[in-house]
Amino acid sequence: MDRERHLTMATTAQRIACFFSTSGHSGVDRAAKHLIPALARRGYRVDLLKVRRHGPHLDTIPDGVSVVDLGSRHTYACLPALVRYLRRERPAVMLSDKDRVNRTALLAVWVARRLGGGPTRLVFSSGTTISIDLATRGALERWVQRTSMGRLYPFADQVIVTSAGVADDMARYTGLARERIRVVPSPVVPASLFTEDLARPDHPWLGRSDMPLILGAGELCRRKDFETLLRAFARVRAQRPCRLMILGQGRARERLLALAAELGVAEDVALPGFVPEPYAFMAHADLFAFTSRWEGLGFVIIEALAVGTPVVATDCPSGPREILQDGRIGPLVPVGDASALAAAMLQTLDAPPPTALLRDAARPYEIEASTDAYLDAMRLPRWAG
């Protein structure tokens, strides 16, 4: 449906409240970085509700977006301020993300409605495989979250998730009817990325035809399992010259450097830190390797595909199998299997898939296409005027 038709359907300057927990480098932060300004470009008045300082992806607030400080660093403690906001501003929709934030949002909307705050629609979103994520928590916390999801999520007007795997897992784990859960592609890449000629970053390892570069990216933590990537790289390095670069920061940095030294590949491994826009690094790498134990989607896979870089990935829940179309776009290997990963890396370095095939697989996650899907799920016109 085109813009003119949507303009006839929308009221002027409808307000959307975005209540996210965005304090780090997660997929929530990256999706918010793209979705919030895209909603503002569509003519919506967007309020970013602040509980604590937002992460580096939202350091710059775009035009058309207001930051509303709820006056607390803790999600539950901001409930009174959130109720006052809902009664005062009466947004058409409040979009929230992550379980604790979702619970607080539901309670605030319930109270505001009973105090005459208007019919704000509540849309929950979730971007992780809940059963696996909660398996790392204590028994009491698991029980509280599982019970609250099963009892409270049905009261949301819509539940949005990032992949079919996340949707299936949520339905099994919480008892929420699968048809109540809507899969919406995350806003990962701008349209320009599919055709842009990205300048090579200033790093001596990039652009060397005699020394292929394998790239990884993400928080340096247990879930990303860069230990398996290092072990696989050591096997590949034993068979051909190559280098490994892992973008990101986190507590596992020193442990990873120590493992690289133990494996005898330290001179061919670089950990340059967090890079807010990794596209250029990806575009000038020869292969992108994804080794997570679990995910909700796998943003970095999509980013690498969009710039035409081949990908190998673990077949973790959830996301990689959907993005890579059951292995048609790139090899899928068992989680934690360094030998299988090394074999897939060697195979892909020797025979990379066509660039057009890779780019096409990323197109559903283009920002404007995803924004359309979000607005449809929120039952809002695609253009607000």
C-alpha positions in Angstrom: 0.0 0.0 0.0 1.5 3.4 -1.0 2.1 6.4 1.1 -0.8 8.5 -0.2 -3.3 5.8 0.8 -1.8 5.5 4.2 -2.1 9.2 4.8 -5.8 9.0 4.4 -5.9 6.4 7.1 -3.9 8.1 9.8 -4.5 10.7 12.4 -2.0 13.5 12.6 1.1 12.9 14.8 0.0 9.8 16.6 2.3 9.0 19.5 4.2 5.8 20.0 5.9 5.1 23.4 9.0 2.9 23.2 9.8 1.4 26.6 13.0 -0.6 26.1 15.8 -1.9 28.3 18.7 -0.6 26.2 21.8 -0.3 28.4 24.3 -2.5 26.5 25.1 -3.9 23.1 22.3 -6.3 22.6 20.0 -6.9 19.7 17.4 -4.8 21.4 19.7 -1.8 21.3 20.5 -2.3 17.6 16.9 -2.8 16.6 15.8 0.3 18.6 18.6 2.3 16.9 16.9 1.6 13.6 13.2 1.3 14.4 12.8 4.5 16.5 14.0 7.0 13.9 12.2 5.0 11.2 8.9 5.5 13.1 9.6 9.2 13.4 10.3 9.4 9.7 6.8 8.0 9.1 5.3 11.0 10.9 4.8 9.5 14.3 5.7 11.3 17.5 8.0 8.8 19.3 8.8 8.9 23.0 11.8 6.9 24.2 11.1 6.2 27.8 14.3 6.2 29.8 14.9 4.1 32.9 18.6 4.5 32.9 21.3 5.7 30.5 20.8 4.1 27.0 23.6 2.2 25.4 26.0 3.5 22.8 23.6 2.7 19.9 21.2 5.5 21.2 23.8 8.1 22.2 22.4 10.4 19.5 18.6 10.9 19.5 17.2 11.6 16.1 14.8 14.4 15.1 11.2 13.7 15.9 12.0 11.6 19.0 11.6 12.8 22.6 13.4 11.2 25.6 11.2 10.9 28.6 13.2 10.4 31.8 11.1 8.2 34.2 13.3 9.2 37.1 14.6 5.8 38.2 17.4 3.5 37.4 15.2 0.4 38.1 12.4 -0.8 36.0 9.8 -1.6 38.7 10.5 1.6 40.6 9.5 3.8 37.6 5.9 2.4 37.6 4.3 5.6 39.1 6.1 7.9 36.6 5.1 5.5 33.8 1.4 5.7 34.8 1.6 9.5 35.0 3.1 9.5 31.5 0.4 7.3 30.0 -2.4 9.4 31.6 -0.8 12.7 30.4 0.3 11.8 26.9 -2.2 8.9 26.0 0.0 7.3 23.3 -1.7 5.1 20.7 0.7 2.3 21.4 3.3 1.4 23.9 6.0 -1.0 22.6 8.0 -2.7 25.2 10.8 -5.3 25.2 12.2 -7.9 27.6 10.2 -9.7 30.3 10.7 -7.4 33.3 10.0 -4.3 31.2 6.9 -6.0 29.7 5.5 -6.8 33.1 6.0 -3.2 34.3 4.4 -1.9 31.1 1.4 -4.2 31.5 0.8 -3.1 35.0 1.2 0.6 34.1 -1.3 0.3 31.2 -3.8 -1.5 33.4 -3.6 1.2 36.1 -3.7 4.1 33.6 -6.8 2.7 31.9 -8.6 2.5 35.2 -7.6 6.0 36.0 -9.0 7.3 32.7 -5.6 7.3 30.9 -7.0 6.3 27.5 -6.9 3.1 25.5 -3.2 2.7 24.9 -2.5 -0.6 23.1 0.3 -2.6 24.6 2.6 -4.5 22.3 5.2 -6.8 23.9 8.3 -7.8 22.0 10.9 -10.5 22.7 14.1 -11.2 21.0 15.6 -14.3 22.7 14.9 -18.0 23.0 13.3 -17.8 26.5 13.7 -21.4 27.6 17.5 -21.4 27.1 18.0 -17.9 28.4 16.2 -18.7 31.6 18.0 -22.0 32.0 21.0 -20.0 33.2 19.0 -18.4 36.0 18.1 -19.6 39.5 15.1 -21.9 40.1 13.0 -19.2 41.8 13.7 -16.6 39.0 12.8 -19.2 36.3 9.5 -20.0 38.1 8.6 -16.4 38.5 9.3 -15.5 34.9 7.7 -18.6 33.4 4.6 -18.1 35.5 4.3 -14.4 34.8 4.7 -14.9 31.1 2.0 -17.5 31.0 -0.4 -15.5 33.0 0.3 -11.9 31.9 1.3 -12.1 28.2 -2.2 -13.0 27.1 -3.3 -9.6 28.3 -1.1 -7.8 25.8 -2.8 -6.6 22.6 0.0 -8.1 20.6 3.2 -10.2 21.2 6.0 -9.7 18.6 9.1 -11.9 18.3 12.1 -11.9 16.0 11.9 -15.4 14.6 9.7 -18.4 14.2 12.0 -20.4 16.5 11.5 -17.8 19.3 7.7 -17.9 18.7 7.6 -21.7 18.9 9.8 -21.7 22.1 7.7 -19.1 23.8 4.4 -21.0 23.0 5.9 -24.2 24.4 7.5 -22.6 27.5 4.7 -20.3 28.6 1.6 -21.9 27.3 0.7 -18.8 25.3 -1.3 -19.8 22.1 1.1 -19.8 19.1 -1.4 -17.8 17.0 -1.1 -15.0 19.5 2.6 -14.6 18.7 3.5 -12.7 15.6 6.9 -13.0 13.9 8.2 -9.6 12.7 11.6 -9.3 11.0 13.9 -7.0 13.0 15.1 -3.8 11.4 18.7 -4.7 10.9 20.2 -3.1 7.8 19.5 0.1 5.7 18.6 -0.2 2.1 21.7 1.6 1.0 23.9 -1.2 2.4 22.9 -3.6 -0.4 24.6 -1.4 -3.0 27.0 0.8 -1.1 30.7 0.5 -1.8 32.1 0.7 1.7 35.5 2.1 2.2 38.1 -0.2 3.8 38.7 0.5 7.5 42.2 1.5 8.4 43.5 -1.8 9.6 46.5 -3.6 8.0 44.7 -7.0 8.0 41.9 -5.9 5.7 42.1 -6.2 1.9 44.9 -8.7 1.6 44.3 -11.3 -1.1 47.2 -13.4 0.2 45.8 -13.7 3.8 42.1 -14.3 4.1 40.4 -12.7 7.1 37.7 -14.5 9.1 35.6 -12.2 11.1 33.4 -12.7 14.2 31.4 -10.0 16.1 29.4 -9.8 19.3 29.7 -9.4 23.1 32.7 -11.3 24.4 30.6 -13.6 26.7 29.8 -17.3 27.2 26.7 -17.2 25.0 28.6 -16.1 21.9 31.1 -19.0 22.4 34.1 -17.4 20.7 36.2 -20.2 22.4 34.8 -22.6 19.8 35.6 -20.1 17.0 39.2 -19.8 18.2 39.6 -23.6 18.3 38.1 -23.9 14.8 40.4 -21.1 13.6 43.5 -22.9 14.9 42.5 -25.9 12.8 42.0 -23.8 9.7 45.2 -21.9 10.3 47.1 -25.2 10.4 45.9 -25.9 6.8 46.2 -22.5 5.2 47.3 -18.9 5.9 44.5 -16.8 7.4 43.7 -14.4 10.3 40.8 -14.0 12.7 39.4 -10.7 14.0 36.6 -10.6 16.6 34.8 -7.3 17.1 33.2 -6.6 20.5 33.9 -6.1 24.1 33.1 -8.0 27.3 34.3 -9.9 30.3 35.7 -12.8 28.3 38.4 -10.8 26.5 41.4 -11.8 28.5 40.3 -15.4 28.5 40.0 -15.4 24.7 43.5 -13.8 24.4 44.9 -16.5 26.7 43.2 -19.3 24.7 44.6 -17.8 21.4 48.1 -17.9 23.0 47.5 -21.5 24.2 46.5 -22.6 20.7 49.6 -20.9 19.2 47.6 -18.5 17.0 47.9 -15.3 19.1 49.8 -13.5 16.3 47.0 -14.1 13.9 44.1 -13.1 16.2 42.9 -9.5 16.8 40.3 -8.3 19.3 40.0 -4.5 18.4 37.0 -3.9 20.6 33.4 -2.6 20.1 32.7 -1.2 16.6 29.2 0.5 16.5 28.9 0.1 12.7 30.7 -3.1 11.7 29.5 -3.1 8.1 32.8 -2.0 6.5 34.8 -4.6 8.5 32.3 -7.2 7.3 32.4 -6.1 3.7 36.2 -6.4 3.6 36.4 -9.8 5.4 36.5 -13.0 3.4 34.2 -14.9 5.8 32.0 -14.2 8.7 31.7 -16.9 11.5 28.8 -17.0 14.0 29.2 -19.4 16.9 26.5 -18.5 19.4 25.0 -21.1 21.8 21.6 -19.5 21.5 20.1 -16.3 20.1 16.8 -14.8 19.2 17.8 -14.0 15.7 21.4 -13.3 14.9 21.7 -9.6 13.7 25.4 -10.0 12.7 24.5 -12.8 10.3 22.1 -10.5 8.5 24.6 -7.6 8.4 27.3 -9.8 6.9 24.9 -11.2 4.2 23.8 -7.7 3.3 27.3 -6.6 2.4 27.8 -9.9 0.5 30.1 -11.7 2.9 29.8 -15.5 3.2 28.6 -16.8 6.5 29.1 -20.0 8.5 27.0 -20.4 11.6 26.1 -22.7 14.5 22.6 -24.2 14.2 21.6 -22.7 17.5 18.1 -21.8 18.7 16.9 -19.5 17.2 17.5 -17.6 14.0 20.5 -18.9 12.1 18.6 -21.7 10.4 15.8 -19.3 9.3 18.2 -16.6 8.0 20.4 -19.1 6.2 17.4 -21.0 4.8 18.2 -24.4 6.2 21.8 -24.1 5.1 21.1 -23.1 1.5 22.8 -19.7 2.0 25.6 -20.8 4.3 26.7 -23.9 6.2 25.1 -24.7 9.6 27.2 -26.7 12.1 26.4 -28.1 15.6 26.8 -25.8 18.6 30.3 -26.1 20.1 31.7 -28.4 17.4 35.1 -26.8 16.5 35.9 -29.6 14.0 32.7 -29.2 12.0 33.1 -25.4 12.1 36.6 -25.6 10.8 35.5 -27.8 7.9 32.7 -25.4 7.0 35.1 -22.5 7.2 37.6 -24.1 4.8 34.8 -25.2 2.5 33.3 -21.7 2.3 36.7 -20.0 1.9 37.4 -22.3 -1.1 34.0 -22.0 -2.7 32.0 -18.9 -1.5 28.3 -18.6 -2.5 27.3 -15.9 -5.1 27.1 -12.4 -3.6 23.6 -11.9 -5.0 22.3 -14.9 -3.2 23.7 -13.6 0.1 22.3 -10.1 -0.3 18.9 -11.4 -1.2 18.7 -13.4 2.0 19.1 -10.2 4.1 16.4 -8.2 2.3 13.5 -9.1 4.6 15.4 -7.4 7.4 15.9 -4.1 5.6 14.8 -1.2 8.0 11.9 0.2 6.0 10.4 -3.3 5.2 10.7 -4.2 8.9 9.1 -0.8 10.0 6.1 -1.7 7.7 5.8 -5.0 9.5 6.0 -3.4 13.0 3.3 -0.8 12.2 1.1 -3.5 10.8 1.5 -5.6 14.0 0.8 -2.5 16.1 -2.4 -1.9 13.9 -1.1 1.6 12.9 -1.0 3.1 9.4 2.4 2.9 7.7 2.4 6.7 7.4 1.0 9.0 10.1 1.2 12.2 8.0 
